[in-house]
């Protein structure tokens, strides 16, 4: 479907709204490696409008997202930027000049994806969907992207060590699936490395064989070859696992893998070995994205092990957010605000984890008709936040959104976090806020976890008029995901600063080898004289 669009560059505020929407929607888009279609369809409408109506922001957003922790956001932005209105075509029929070609940013970023994410992107090109006035029903797979996927495979074909790396890290099956989806065949060497037997072809399969190796030799091999722990475990003979091999597996682990495999290490008693335990703690401290699954992955651990895991998660979030000083959370307990209280129970600890020395720098309170400070939790965990708020319910009465303002200032908070629908019915908000600021000082920044009216709400408009940086985060954006600390960091940094950061992100260039025709010729030669490319 073709559509003529008059491009009107969106304002920073509109771009920020788009970012916040995407931040809320791009969480847990995949479940058990399967695309959640309802969530995809929800975010697709926003992405395609961005690609067609604000192509400049779309391409810079794609480059920016590629440097962040959210894998779903990376894959989706690359996919939709491949449909960017700026496709290098003439501005209009008969035009002597062409639009810029921003789509090639997607081609460039694809080349750096792991097979895991590249496969997800390829699967999106097979997904059939339509968006009224923008895309007809069907799959959306521009020809340049097909060519880019082919180059992705052929470049790795020309570098056998990359194929071995794919095999060692356990991504061989995903890489094989990409061959099949692209109707490409591997060269004999690649098939051998991947252990992929081909019909009517004699393939010498490269296998990992530990059968005749001693434990020390197996350990050395794992470390020298940088084998993925899962790949190494799959090749171990039955009963061969011991402390020497366990230590080698840990050395080859990433922090994320250590968290995922901790149940196995604990069950076999290896975490009781001091040298292994010390190495395990060091590895876990380097974890990033897996820290947000600690509550699920560590449910069978001892209390001490849970504390270690929780400390790791907190460290990661603090590193992302930076030193933001003291934070005070204002929780709305007025009528109908049951959702705000439940949010504080389930996710209040997330904010505490983002604060350095939360025992001194995190405070909170309740507001409704009056304001009340809450006791500091014994520990900054989900359980302790539930414990502190147990029995507190939303109640009838008036809503004074500023009832805890003085408490926050006495606490010395530089950042105020309001969990509310922004309802206020006790006096004029603006005049009361001015009086409170004059008498008690003011925060450096305000974050609103908004259950109601967004930027049209009383709280947002009031702080904005008072020239206090104010940001809105939707509750859905603060799930246990890679976006949590990122959302807090950006909110504290300032909304407009985020838009500037995105627009200033440098666009990646296609790698030098991308236009090297010799790679294709070499690939076809190694396939066979007939140059057959179908698997």
Secondary structure, 3 states (H helix, E strand, C coil): CCCCCCCCCCCHHHHHHHHHHHHHHCCCCEECCEECHHHHHHHHHHHHHHHHHCHHHHHHHHHHHCCCCCHHHHHHHHHHHCCCCCECCECCCCCCCECCECCHHHHHHHCCCCHHHHHHHHHHCCCCCCECCCECCCCCCCHHHHHHHHHHHHHHHCCHHHHHHHHHCCCHHHHHHHHHHCCCCCCHHHHHHHCCCCCCCCCCCCCCCCCCCCHHHHHHHHHHHCCCHHHHHHHCCCCCCCHHHHHHHHHHCCHHHHHHHHHHHHHCCHHHCHHHHHHHHHHHCCCCHHHHHHHHHCCCCCHHHHHHHHHHHHHHHHHHHCCCCCEEEEEECECCCHHHHHHHHHHHHHHHHCCCCHHHHEEEEEECCCEEECCCCCCCCHHHHHHHHCCCCCECCCCCCCCCHHHHHHHCCCEEEEEECCCCCCCCHHHHHHHHHHHHCCCCEEEEEECCCHHHCHHHHHHHHCCCEEEEEEHHHCCCCCHHHHHHHHHHHCHHHHHHHHHCCCCCCCCHHHHCHHHHHHHHHHHCCCCCCCC
